[in-house]
C-alpha cells in the first residue's frame, strides 16, 4: 500500500500540481501564527510547548482517521486517505515552474528576467547577479527544496504511523522556518526548539538523500565533497545536501560568505578530486547546463527511491 500510495500521489501531482498557496497550507500557517501568538512569551520552553501542541493538533486526527479505516477493514478508504495525505505533503511540483522559467530565461540570455524570477522564488536580493550566480542559487534552492518536499516525506511516510509522520515532517520543516527566519522572529528563543527538533527529525533523511545523489551521480566526487566540505556549511543539513549534490553533478555549490566561511573556491575551472587540496571544492563553476544536470539528478534519485520502495513493498508482501 505504501508504494502504491506514493506512486498514485506522484501521478496525481504531475497532472494536477498543488499550489504552494493553497487553502490547506494557508490554514496551517494561520494556526502556526495563532499558536505563536498564544505561547510566545520570550522563553525557549514556550516554543517547545507551542511546537508540541501544533503537532498534536495535526498528527492525532490524521493518525486516528487512518487507524479507524484500517481497524474496520476499509482498505480502499485507508488507501485513499494515504494518497490524499501524501499528495498534500509532497511538493514535487510546488516550485518547479520557477526553476523551469529561470532555465528558459537563462537559455535565451534574459538575465534580468531570471534574476526577477529567482528573487520571487528565494526572497533574496538578486541585483547584480550574473548568469553563473543565478544558476548556482537556483540549483541550491532546487536541491534543498526537493529533499524537504519529496525525499524527507518519503522516509517518514514509511514509518509505522505513516500519514501522521508525513504530516509531522512537513509541519516541523515549516515551523523551523516560520519561527526563526522572519525578521520579527530572528534571535528569539521561541524558535530554538523548532529548529533543533527539525534537525533531528531530518537527520536520517538528509543522509539518505545524499547517498541517493551519490549513487545516481558521480559517486567518488559526491562522497569526497560530503566528507570534506559538508561540515563547513553554517547549516549542516544543507551542507550535506549541497556538497553531495554538487559533487554528484561535478558542480561547485555554495560560497564562503553565504555558507562555508572556511571553504576556498578553486581557481581552475575543474578540480580532480584525487589531486584537490583539502580547501578546494571539486567541480566546475555553475552555468546554465547545471540546471539541466539538476533535473536529471533529481529524477534519477526519485527513481532510485521508488525502486527501493517497490522492492521493500514486495519483500513485505511476500513475507
HELIX and SHEET records of a PDB file:
HELIX    1   1 UNK A    2  UNK A   15  1                                  14    
HELIX    2   2 UNK A   23  UNK A   39  1                                  17    
HELIX    3   3 UNK A   44  UNK A   71  1                                  28    
HELIX    4   4 UNK A   75  UNK A   89  1                                  15    
HELIX    5   5 UNK A   96  UNK A  107  1                                  12    
HELIX    6   6 UNK A  111  UNK A  122  1                                  12    
HELIX    7   7 UNK A  131  UNK A  146  1                                  16    
HELIX    8   8 UNK A  147  UNK A  151  3                                   5    
HELIX    9   9 UNK A  152  UNK A  157  1                                   6    
HELIX   10  10 UNK A  163  UNK A  178  1                                  16    
HELIX   11  11 UNK A  189  UNK A  191  5                                   3    
HELIX   12  12 UNK A  192  UNK A  201  1                                  10    
HELIX   13  13 UNK A  203  UNK A  216  1                                  14    
HELIX   14  14 UNK A  219  UNK A  229  1                                  11    
HELIX   15  15 UNK A  230  UNK A  232  5                                   3    
HELIX   16  16 UNK A  236  UNK A  249  1                                  14    
HELIX   17  17 UNK A  288  UNK A  318  1                                  31    
SHEET    1   A 2 UNK A 251  UNK A 252  0                                        
SHEET    2   A 2 UNK A 284  UNK A 285  1                                        
END                                                                             
